[in-house]
Structure formats: C-alpha cells, structure tokens
C-alpha cells in the first residue's frame, strides 16, 4: 500500500548524488532529510530536494515519511 505523499512533506532517503559529490573514496552513505518537491501524477516516483541537490526516488526507496 502506498503511503500518503504531498508536496513539502519531509522524507528521509539515502541519496546517491550527495555521496558522489562529496568524495569519490569510500564514503558511508547516510540517510538525509529532504522535502518532496514533485510527485509523479500516478505516484510512481518523487523528486526530493536536499538543499541545492535534487534526486528522484521510487516511493518504496524512501526510508521514512514525515509530516
């Protein structure tokens, strides 16, 4: 069952882009908090913004949905 998602909602995800930009060596990927800025019309995927970086996720890859 899909969770309720809305624009501006805070979510916790493991972004791949941030780890790649910080360092190419072994970097422990940490969960990051961001906010949903786009939701696919059929709710198949979302775009999450982490400061200046944006990354898309399938809804099942999100670790936690906030309020």
VENSUL-V414354 format. One record per helix or strand of 3 or more residues. SS is the DSSP state (2 for helix, 1 for strand). FROM is the first residue (numbers start at 0). TO is the last residue. If there is no record, write none. Layout:
SS|FROM|TO, SS|FROM|TO
This chain:
1|9|12, 2|15|21, 1|31|38, 1|44|49, 1|52|57, 2|58|60
